[in-house]
């Protein structure tokens, strides 16, 4: 396995963590603000870019 695999895996973990923190912050506060929305969008984007990189490294 090469560096793209580990970079993709790290990006997936980071994205999943960001989305999870957004979810728990919204549940705790009872509402989602602009910061949580940005965290959701950026976290999802980083997760899917990581998924793409990880998939490309295996093929």
C-alpha positions as CSV (number, residue, x, y, z in Angstrom):
1,X,0.0,0.0,0.0
2,X,1.2,3.4,-0.8
3,X,0.9,6.9,0.7
4,X,-2.5,7.6,-1.1
5,X,-4.1,4.8,0.9
6,X,-3.0,6.2,4.3
7,X,-3.8,9.8,3.3
8,X,-7.3,8.7,2.1
9,X,-7.8,6.8,5.3
10,X,-6.8,9.7,7.5
11,X,-9.1,12.0,5.5
12,X,-12.0,9.6,6.0
13,X,-11.4,9.5,9.7
14,X,-11.1,13.3,9.9
15,X,-14.3,13.8,7.9
16,X,-16.2,11.3,9.9
17,X,-15.1,12.9,13.2
18,X,-16.1,16.3,12.0
19,X,-19.6,15.2,11.0
20,X,-20.0,13.3,14.3
21,X,-19.0,16.4,16.3
22,X,-21.4,18.5,14.3
23,X,-24.2,16.0,15.0
24,X,-23.5,15.9,18.8
25,X,-23.2,19.7,19.0
26,X,-26.5,20.1,17.3
27,X,-28.2,17.6,19.6
28,X,-26.7,19.2,22.7
29,X,-27.7,22.8,21.7
30,X,-31.0,21.8,20.1
31,X,-30.2,23.8,16.9
32,X,-27.6,23.9,14.2
33,X,-25.8,27.1,13.5
34,X,-23.6,28.3,10.7
35,X,-20.5,26.7,12.2
36,X,-22.1,23.3,12.4
37,X,-23.3,23.6,8.8
38,X,-19.8,24.5,7.6
39,X,-18.4,21.6,9.7
40,X,-20.9,19.2,8.1
41,X,-20.2,20.3,4.6
42,X,-16.4,20.4,5.0
43,X,-16.4,17.1,6.9
44,X,-18.5,15.4,4.2
45,X,-16.3,16.8,1.4
46,X,-13.1,15.6,3.2
47,X,-14.6,12.2,3.8
48,X,-15.5,11.6,0.1
49,X,-12.2,13.0,-1.2
50,X,-10.5,10.5,1.2
51,X,-12.7,7.7,0.0
52,X,-11.8,8.6,-3.6
53,X,-8.1,8.6,-2.9
54,X,-8.2,5.4,-0.9
55,X,-10.2,3.7,-3.7
56,X,-7.7,4.9,-6.4
57,X,-4.8,3.6,-4.4
58,X,-6.1,0.0,-4.3
59,X,-6.9,-0.3,-8.0
